[in-house]
Amino acid sequence: MRAGNEVAALPPSALKLRQEVREFLADYATEWTTFDRAHSWAGVDREFSRAVGKRGWIGMTWPPPWGSGRSAFERLVLQEEMLAAGAPVGLHWVADRQSGPLILKVGTPEQRQRYLPGIASGDISFCIGMSEPNAGSDLAALESRADRDTGGWRLNGTKLWTTNAQYCQVMIGLFRTQGPAREMRQRGLTQFLIELDSQGVEVRSIADLNGESHFNEVVFNDVFVPDERLLGVEGEGWTQVTSELALERSGSERFLSAFPLVTAAAANLSELSEPKVENAVLATLGALIAETAVLRSLSLMVAGKLERDEDPSYLAVITKDLGAELEQRTAPAVRSLFDVPPADLRRAIDHTIRAAPTFSLRGGAREILRGITARSLGVR
Ligand SMILES: Cc1cc2nc3c(=O)[nH]c(=O)nc-3n(C[C@H](O)[C@H](O)[C@H](O)COP(=O)(O)OP(=O)(O)OC[C@H]3O[C@@H](n4cnc5c(N)ncnc54)[C@H](O)[C@@H]3O)c2cc1C
C-alpha cells in the first residue's frame, strides 16, 4: 500500500453524527417506497433539501461563516446514511460536493456571498455544464463559446446531459474563450457561473430508458454573462474542471446507488423459500455486502486524503470504476433471489436495471477511468 493510503478509523464525532442522521431519516423512512429509494441521489425534493440544510449538513466541511468546518469523515458518514436510505438528495448534492467547494477555492468574495449561503440552506441548486454533443470523454473538444462584450461575455452553444438543469438556478459551465477547439484543446477554456433564468437560455428535457427526464440539453443563444460571473481565472478552466472532477468521483454515491435494493431484499427474505434463503444470504447478499465494505474502505482512504488536503484523484477513479461495476451487478443479483419479488421491490429492480447502463458513463466513462488508473500506475 502506498504511504498515505491507510484506511482511517472514523473519529467519535462521525459516529455520533451517524446516530443523529439515522434519527433524522427515520422520520421520512415510512414515506419512501423502495421504488423511491431506488432513485437515490437522482431523487429531488426541495423541502427535504431545506430540512438537511437546516441541520447544517450541506457544506458542512466548509469553513465558517459558510459551513461549520466539520471533517471529511463526518461528511462521509452523512453521505453513507443518506444513500443507504435512498434519500432524495439530488437538489443539493452537486453543489455540496463540487460547485460550493470550487467557489470557495477560486471564487471571488462576492461570488461566495451570493451563492454559498443559498446552497447551504438547500435553496440554491447547481448543475454541471461540461459535456456537449461532440464533447463527452474528449471534453477538450468542446465548442461552446464565450465572446467578449461590453462588461461581460456572450455565450453560444449547447450543453448536453445536464443533470437536473430544469430544477437548478445556476450552472457552472465550461466555455471556450479562445479557439478554435481543434487547435487550442485544453487551453483557452473558462468557467462561468450562469444563472439559468438569463435571457437566451433554453432547457430541453431528455427522457432516459425509464421514461424519466432527469437530464437535459441546455441551449445558449447569445446569453449575456457579466464579468463578475467569470469563475476563477480566464483560460484556466481546464485545471479548475480537473480538480472538480476529483470531487465528483470521490464519494460513496459511486458505489451505493443500488444499495437500497440490497437492504430491501434483506428485509424481504421471508418471501423466499427455505433452501433459497441460505443461498441468498450467504452467496448473493453476503457477496454484495462484502464488496460494498471493500469499496467503503477505498472511500475512507479518499476521505483521509481530502482531510489531509492531498490529491484523491486516482483513488477516486478506482472507487468509481469498481463501484459502477458493483452497482450494475446489484439489481440482477437481487432479482435472482426471488421467483416473484414483492411489487414495490420489483419496480425498484426494474428501474435500476434500466438506469444501470448510465452508471459507467456519468462522471467519466469506464475506459477513460481505466486510462487514468493506468497512468497513475506508470504503465501508460
Ligand atoms: C446519467 C448521466 C448524467 C450525466 N450528467 C452530466 C452532467 O450533469 N453534466 C455534464 O456535463 N455531463 C453529464 N453527463 C455526461 C457524461 O459526463 C458523459 O456521458 C461521459 O463523459 C461520456 O461522454 P459521451 O456520453 O459523449 O460518450 P463518449 O465519450 O462518446 O463515449 C462512448 C464510449 O466510448 C468510449 N470511449 C470514448 N473515448 C475513448 C477512448 N479514447 N478510448 C477508449 N474508449 C473510449 C467510452 O468509454 C464510452 O464507453 C451525464 C451522463 C449520464 C449518463
The ligand as a Gaussian input file, in Angstrom:
#p B3LYP/6-31G(d) Opt

LIG

0 1
 C      -26.858000       9.827000     -16.024000
 C      -25.877000      10.790000     -16.606000
 C      -25.787000      12.054000     -16.068000
 C      -24.873000      12.976000     -16.617000
 N      -24.830000      14.239000     -16.092000
 C      -23.996000      15.141000     -16.624000
 C      -23.986000      16.475000     -16.146000
 O      -24.721000      16.836000     -15.232000
 N      -23.151000      17.363000     -16.744000
 C      -22.299000      17.016000     -17.758000
 O      -21.544000      17.869000     -18.217000
 N      -22.298000      15.750000     -18.248000
 C      -23.133000      14.820000     -17.707000
 N      -23.153000      13.537000     -18.199000
 C      -22.330000      13.224000     -19.372000
 C      -21.154000      12.308000     -19.078000
 O      -20.114000      13.018000     -18.459000
 C      -20.743000      11.720000     -20.431000
 O      -21.763000      10.821000     -20.817000
 C      -19.431000      10.991000     -20.371000
 O      -18.369000      11.884000     -20.176000
 C      -19.176000      10.199000     -21.674000
 O      -19.313000      11.034000     -22.778000
 P      -20.264000      10.611000     -24.016000
 O      -21.612000      10.308000     -23.478000
 O      -20.150000      11.686000     -25.038000
 O      -19.677000       9.263000     -24.554000
 P      -18.384000       9.083000     -25.475000
 O      -17.291000       9.956000     -24.985000
 O      -18.810000       9.211000     -26.890000
 O      -18.005000       7.577000     -25.158000
 C      -18.760000       6.476000     -25.667000
 C      -17.985000       5.209000     -25.342000
 O      -16.718000       5.244000     -25.994000
 C      -15.666000       5.045000     -25.053000
 N      -14.513000       5.896000     -25.370000
 C      -14.537000       7.222000     -25.636000
 N      -13.274000       7.655000     -25.869000
 C      -12.459000       6.583000     -25.714000
 C      -11.048000       6.401000     -25.789000
 N      -10.225000       7.408000     -26.072000
 N      -10.549000       5.160000     -25.559000
 C      -11.376000       4.119000     -25.264000
 N      -12.712000       4.237000     -25.181000
 C      -13.249000       5.455000     -25.383000
 C      -16.240000       5.487000     -23.714000
 O      -15.583000       4.865000     -22.622000
 C      -17.698000       5.031000     -23.836000
 O      -17.829000       3.679000     -23.498000
 C      -24.035000      12.600000     -17.696000
 C      -24.133000      11.312000     -18.219000
 C      -25.043000      10.417000     -17.709000
 C      -25.127000       9.052000     -18.309000

